[in-house]
Amino acid sequence: MKYYLIVGEASGDLHASHLMKALKKQDSEAEFRFFGGDLMAAEGGQLVKHYRELAYMGFIPVLLHLPTIFRNMSFCKKDIKSWNPDVVILVDYPGFNLKIAKYVHSHTHVPVFYYISPKIWAWKEYRIKNIKRDVDELFSILPFEIPFFEQKHHYSIHYVGNPTADEVRQFQTEYCEEKSDFVNRNKLTDKPIIALLAGSRLQEIKDNLPAMVEAAKDFTDYQMVLAGAPGIDPSYYNQFLKGTDVRMVHNETFALLKHSSAALVTSGTATLETALFDVPQVVCYKTPVPHLVRFAYNHVIKCKYISLVNLIADEEVVQELLADRFSVHNIREELSKILPGQLGRETMLQGYRKVRKLLGNSEAPANAGRLMTELLMKG
């Protein structure tokens, strides 16, 4: 069968590549064409556009790049119709993907599957109408989404397990490098590590990294090590690291977390990855007009938390320094509470155990690949 996949960022590239591998095990004649990244390309098929051409974040960047976004969307629609796949598989990235779903539903007979469902429980819940109309099958990786979709909105979904948990488990099983070897290989010092995970988009890094560095530099018994994100040129970080003692490791986030004592993390999948490695963390997310964002968060956005850790646990396991709570002082204060020997550390680790239990041990890509091929075979 022919599979057309669309992702819009690094995490989607990772999850989609594992899904592609699972689909190949179920379908020996699988053909792939995709908007994606290097990890997907390594699984085979035709990379049509790289996600770096798609990933614009924030109102102003999106506004400035509207012509490019519209061109990409128009090209994608035509490309799907021309290739005529057996299924279109959308991975997160709802602003772009839900428009593609609408087009595919109204202009073709190709079924639309959505892997890693849009987070409409947090924002733009009205999109449930589009999902019900345009998405044939929805595959969730977060257990709390089941009651949201099925009980609140009467839309049946498939919970397949969590791919991030799968990836961390696999890494933990296969990775055997000692900390001393990791430190020597990356020219680090012998001090304990505070990991800096500043996001996977340029704007996130620009907004969050300077404050993270400023807050952590006072902990002189530790060294700061930045996780360079996939898809970001290492040279981009130089403007923020010049004149500091921060070291960087690129495309080695899991190895870095394995050997870290604590972390400062921009909200996103990285918060869950950090928790699954049992690394206490402070979630940092700078926003424009912070007081307005706080008002929206209290009165418009329909969820209590922004980090996946807290959302899954349904309680405040990690501190979220969002909007008006984001400051160097607050980051420094919260970090001091979770370092080795501090009371907040064990409390957070207990919360992590709850998260791990709620996620379960299902292998998400394998489950999704099996379900998708079964559904397609049935027609």
C-alpha positions as CSV (number, residue, x, y, z in Angstrom):
1,M,0.0,0.0,0.0
2,K,1.0,3.6,-0.5
3,Y,1.3,5.8,2.6
4,Y,1.5,9.6,2.5
5,L,2.7,11.1,5.8
6,I,2.9,14.8,6.9
7,V,4.9,16.0,9.9
8,G,5.9,19.6,10.8
9,E,8.7,19.4,13.4
10,A,11.5,17.3,14.8
11,S,9.4,15.3,17.3
12,G,7.0,14.4,14.5
13,D,9.9,13.2,12.3
14,L,11.0,10.9,15.1
15,H,7.6,9.4,15.9
16,A,6.7,9.1,12.2
17,S,10.0,7.3,11.4
18,H,9.1,4.6,14.0
19,L,5.6,4.3,12.7
20,M,7.0,3.8,9.2
21,K,9.2,1.0,10.5
22,A,6.2,-0.6,12.1
23,L,4.1,-0.3,8.9
24,K,6.9,-2.0,6.9
25,K,6.7,-5.0,9.3
26,Q,3.0,-5.3,8.6
27,D,3.1,-4.4,4.9
28,S,6.1,-5.7,3.0
29,E,5.0,-3.7,-0.1
30,A,4.7,-0.4,1.8
31,E,5.6,2.7,-0.2
32,F,6.1,6.1,1.5
33,R,5.9,9.7,0.4
34,F,6.1,12.4,2.9
35,F,6.6,15.9,4.3
36,G,9.1,15.0,7.0
37,G,12.7,14.9,8.1
38,D,15.9,13.0,8.0
39,L,14.8,10.2,10.3
40,M,11.8,9.4,8.0
41,A,14.1,9.6,5.0
42,A,16.3,7.0,6.5
43,E,13.3,4.6,6.5
44,G,13.0,4.9,2.8
45,G,10.5,6.5,0.4
46,Q,10.4,10.0,-1.1
47,L,11.0,13.1,1.1
48,V,8.9,15.8,-0.7
49,K,9.6,18.7,1.7
50,H,11.7,18.9,4.9
51,Y,9.9,20.0,8.1
52,R,12.4,22.9,8.3
53,E,10.5,24.6,5.5
54,L,7.2,24.3,7.5
55,A,8.0,25.0,11.1
56,Y,7.0,28.6,11.9
57,M,6.0,29.4,15.4
58,G,4.2,32.5,16.9
59,F,1.9,35.0,15.3
60,I,4.4,37.3,13.7
61,P,6.7,34.6,12.2
62,V,3.6,32.9,10.8
63,L,2.3,36.2,9.4
64,L,5.6,37.0,7.7
65,H,5.8,33.6,6.1
66,L,2.1,33.3,5.0
67,P,3.0,33.1,1.3
68,T,5.4,30.3,1.9
69,I,2.9,28.4,4.1
70,F,0.2,28.8,1.5
71,R,2.5,27.6,-1.3
72,N,3.5,24.5,0.7
73,M,-0.1,23.7,1.5
74,S,-1.2,24.1,-2.1
75,F,1.7,21.9,-3.3
76,C,0.9,19.3,-0.7
77,K,-2.7,19.0,-1.8
78,K,-1.8,18.6,-5.4
79,D,0.9,16.1,-4.6
80,I,-1.5,13.9,-2.6
81,K,-4.0,14.0,-5.4
82,S,-1.4,13.2,-8.0
83,W,0.2,10.3,-6.0
84,N,-3.2,8.9,-5.0
85,P,-2.1,7.1,-1.8
86,D,-4.1,4.4,0.0
87,V,-4.1,6.6,3.1
88,V,-2.9,10.0,4.3
89,I,-1.3,9.8,7.8
90,L,-1.1,13.1,9.6
91,V,1.2,13.5,12.6
92,D,0.4,16.3,15.1
93,Y,1.0,19.8,13.5
94,P,-2.8,20.7,13.5
95,G,-2.7,24.1,11.9
96,F,-1.4,22.7,8.7
97,N,-2.7,19.1,8.9
98,L,-6.3,19.8,9.6
99,K,-6.5,21.9,6.5
100,I,-5.0,19.0,4.5
101,A,-7.5,16.6,6.1
102,K,-10.4,18.9,5.0
103,Y,-9.1,18.9,1.4
104,V,-8.4,15.2,1.2
105,H,-11.9,14.4,2.7
106,S,-13.7,16.7,0.3
107,H,-11.7,16.1,-2.9
108,T,-10.6,12.5,-2.8
109,H,-11.8,9.1,-1.5
110,V,-8.5,8.6,0.4
111,P,-9.0,7.8,4.1
112,V,-7.3,10.2,6.6
113,F,-5.6,8.8,9.7
114,Y,-4.3,11.1,12.4
115,Y,-1.4,9.8,14.5
116,I,-0.7,11.8,17.7
117,S,-4.0,13.6,17.9
118,P,-4.3,17.5,17.9
119,K,-4.3,18.8,21.5
120,I,-7.7,20.5,21.2
121,W,-8.3,19.8,24.8
122,A,-6.0,22.7,25.6
123,W,-6.8,25.2,22.8
124,K,-9.3,25.5,20.0
125,E,-11.7,22.8,21.1
126,Y,-14.1,23.8,18.3
127,R,-11.7,21.9,16.0
128,I,-13.5,18.7,17.1
129,K,-16.1,19.5,14.4
130,N,-13.3,19.3,11.7
131,I,-11.9,16.1,13.2
132,K,-15.3,14.4,13.2
133,R,-15.9,15.5,9.7
134,D,-12.5,15.0,8.1
135,V,-10.5,12.4,10.1
136,D,-11.5,8.7,9.6
137,E,-9.4,7.3,12.4
138,L,-7.6,9.0,15.3
139,F,-4.7,7.5,17.2
140,S,-3.9,8.9,20.6
141,I,-0.7,8.6,22.6
142,L,-2.0,10.3,25.8
143,P,-4.3,8.3,28.1
144,F,-6.2,11.3,29.3
145,E,-7.4,12.0,25.8
146,I,-9.7,8.9,25.8
147,P,-12.4,10.4,28.0
148,F,-12.0,13.8,26.3
149,F,-12.8,12.5,22.9
150,E,-15.0,9.5,23.7
151,Q,-17.1,10.7,26.6
152,K,-17.2,14.4,26.1
153,H,-17.4,14.5,22.3
154,H,-18.6,11.0,21.5
155,Y,-15.8,10.4,19.0
156,S,-14.2,7.0,19.1
157,I,-10.4,6.9,19.2
158,H,-7.5,4.4,19.5
159,Y,-5.1,4.8,22.5
160,V,-2.0,3.0,21.2
161,G,0.5,3.7,24.1
162,N,3.1,6.4,24.2
163,P,6.0,6.5,21.7
164,T,8.1,8.6,23.9
165,A,7.9,6.0,26.7
166,D,8.8,3.4,24.1
167,E,11.8,5.3,22.8
168,V,13.2,5.9,26.3
169,R,12.7,2.3,27.3
170,Q,14.5,1.2,24.2
171,F,17.4,3.6,24.7
172,Q,17.8,2.6,28.3
173,T,18.0,-1.1,27.2
174,E,20.6,-0.4,24.5
175,Y,22.7,2.4,25.9
176,C,25.7,1.3,27.9
177,E,28.1,4.2,27.9
178,E,29.5,5.1,31.3
179,K,29.2,8.7,32.4
180,S,33.0,9.1,32.4
181,D,33.1,8.1,28.8
182,F,30.3,10.4,27.9
183,V,32.0,13.3,29.7
184,N,35.4,12.6,28.0
185,R,33.9,12.2,24.6
186,N,32.1,15.5,24.8
187,K,35.0,17.3,26.5
188,L,32.9,18.1,29.6
189,T,34.2,18.4,33.2
190,D,33.6,16.0,36.1
191,K,31.0,18.2,37.7
192,P,27.4,17.0,37.9
193,I,25.3,18.1,34.9
194,I,22.4,20.5,34.7
195,A,20.8,19.8,31.3
196,L,19.4,22.7,29.3
197,L,16.6,21.7,26.9
198,A,15.5,24.9,25.2
199,G,13.1,23.7,22.6
200,S,13.2,22.5,19.0
201,R,12.3,25.8,17.3
202,L,14.4,28.9,16.7
203,Q,11.9,31.2,18.5
204,E,11.7,28.9,21.6
205,I,15.5,28.8,21.8
206,K,15.8,32.6,21.5
207,D,13.1,33.2,24.1
208,N,14.1,30.6,26.7
209,L,17.8,29.8,26.5
210,P,19.3,33.1,27.8
211,A,17.3,33.0,31.0
212,M,18.1,29.3,31.6
213,V,21.8,30.0,31.3
214,E,21.6,33.1,33.6
215,A,19.6,31.1,36.2
216,A,21.8,28.1,36.3
217,K,25.2,29.8,36.2
218,D,25.1,30.5,40.0
219,F,25.2,26.8,40.7
220,T,29.0,26.6,40.4
221,D,29.2,23.0,41.7
222,Y,27.4,22.0,38.5
223,Q,28.2,22.3,34.8
224,M,25.5,23.4,32.2
225,V,25.2,21.3,29.1
226,L,22.9,22.3,26.3
227,A,21.0,19.7,24.2
228,G,21.3,20.8,20.6
229,A,18.0,20.1,18.9
230,P,17.7,18.1,15.7
231,G,17.2,20.3,12.7
232,I,18.8,23.3,14.3
233,D,22.3,24.3,13.0
234,P,24.7,24.2,15.9
235,S,26.0,27.6,14.9
236,Y,22.7,29.2,15.8
237,Y,23.4,28.6,19.5
238,N,26.7,30.5,19.4
239,Q,25.0,33.9,20.0
240,F,23.5,32.7,23.3
241,L,26.5,30.7,24.5
242,K,29.3,33.2,23.7
243,G,31.1,34.2,26.9
244,T,29.5,31.4,29.0
245,D,30.8,28.1,30.3
246,V,27.9,26.2,28.7
247,R,28.9,23.2,26.6
248,M,26.6,21.7,23.9
249,V,26.0,18.1,22.8
250,H,24.1,17.8,19.5
251,N,21.5,15.1,18.7
252,E,22.3,13.3,22.0
253,T,19.5,14.5,24.2
254,F,18.7,11.0,25.7
255,A,22.4,10.4,26.5
256,L,22.6,13.8,28.1
257,L,19.5,13.1,30.3
258,K,20.9,9.7,31.3
259,H,23.8,11.4,32.9
260,S,22.2,14.6,34.2
261,S,21.3,15.5,37.8
262,A,18.6,18.1,37.0
263,A,17.2,20.0,33.9
264,L,15.7,23.2,32.8
265,V,13.2,22.3,30.0
266,T,11.0,24.2,27.6
267,S,7.5,22.8,27.6
268,G,6.8,20.0,25.0
269,T,7.7,16.4,24.5
270,A,11.1,17.1,26.3
271,T,9.3,17.5,29.6
272,L,8.0,13.9,29.4
273,E,11.4,12.6,28.1
274,T,13.1,14.2,31.1
275,A,10.6,12.7,33.5
276,L,11.0,9.2,32.0
277,F,14.8,9.5,32.7
278,D,14.0,10.4,36.3
279,V,15.7,13.8,36.0
280,P,14.0,16.4,38.2
281,Q,13.2,19.5,36.1
282,V,11.9,23.0,36.0
283,V,9.6,23.8,33.0
284,C,10.4,27.2,31.5
285,Y,8.3,28.9,28.9
286,K,8.6,32.6,28.1
287,T,5.8,34.3,26.2
288,P,5.1,37.7,24.8
289,V,2.7,39.9,26.8
290,P,2.9,37.6,29.8
291,H,0.0,39.0,31.9
292,L,-2.3,38.7,28.9
293,V,-1.2,35.1,28.4
294,R,-1.8,34.4,32.1
295,F,-5.3,35.8,31.7
296,A,-5.9,33.6,28.7
297,Y,-4.5,30.6,30.5
298,N,-6.8,31.2,33.4
299,H,-10.0,32.0,31.4
300,V,-9.6,30.8,27.8
301,I,-7.2,27.8,27.6
302,K,-9.1,24.8,28.8
303,C,-6.4,22.8,30.7
304,K,-4.8,23.2,34.0
305,Y,-1.2,22.6,32.9
306,I,1.2,23.0,29.9
307,S,3.6,20.2,30.5
308,L,2.9,16.6,29.5
309,V,4.1,15.4,32.9
310,N,1.5,17.4,34.8
311,L,-1.3,16.7,32.3
312,I,-0.8,13.0,32.4
313,A,-0.6,12.9,36.2
314,D,-3.4,15.4,36.5
315,E,-1.5,17.2,39.3
316,E,1.5,19.5,39.6
317,V,4.4,17.2,39.6
318,V,6.8,19.7,38.0
319,Q,6.9,23.5,38.4
320,E,5.7,25.4,35.3
321,L,7.2,28.8,35.0
322,L,4.9,30.2,32.3
323,A,4.2,33.7,31.2
324,D,4.3,36.1,34.2
325,R,6.0,33.3,36.4
326,F,8.9,33.1,33.9
327,S,11.9,34.9,35.3
328,V,15.6,34.2,36.1
329,H,14.9,34.5,39.8
330,N,12.0,32.0,39.7
331,I,14.0,29.5,37.6
332,R,16.9,29.8,40.0
333,E,14.6,29.4,43.0
334,E,12.8,26.3,41.7
335,L,16.0,24.7,40.4
336,S,17.6,25.0,43.9
337,K,14.7,22.9,45.3
338,I,15.3,19.8,43.1
339,L,19.0,19.4,43.2
340,P,20.4,16.3,45.0
341,G,19.7,16.4,48.7
342,Q,16.7,18.8,48.5
343,L,13.2,17.8,49.6
344,G,11.5,18.7,46.3
345,R,13.6,16.1,44.5
346,E,12.1,13.0,46.0
347,T,8.5,14.4,45.7
348,M,9.0,15.0,42.0
349,L,10.5,11.5,41.5
350,Q,7.4,10.0,43.2
351,G,5.2,11.9,40.7
352,Y,7.3,10.6,37.8
353,R,6.5,7.0,39.0
354,K,2.8,7.8,38.7
355,V,3.2,9.1,35.2
356,R,5.1,6.0,34.1
357,K,2.3,3.8,35.5
358,L,-0.4,5.7,33.7
359,L,1.4,5.6,30.3
360,G,1.6,1.8,30.5
361,N,4.0,-0.5,28.6
362,S,2.3,-0.7,25.2
363,E,4.5,-0.2,22.1
364,A,2.8,2.7,20.4
365,P,4.3,2.5,16.9
366,A,3.8,-1.3,16.7
367,N,0.2,-1.0,17.9
368,A,-0.6,1.9,15.6
369,G,1.0,0.1,12.6
370,R,-1.0,-3.0,13.2
371,L,-4.3,-1.2,13.7
372,M,-3.7,1.0,10.6
373,T,-3.0,-1.9,8.3
374,E,-6.0,-3.9,9.7
375,L,-8.3,-1.0,9.1
376,L,-7.1,-0.4,5.6
377,M,-7.4,-4.1,4.7
378,K,-11.0,-4.0,5.9
379,G,-11.6,-1.1,3.6
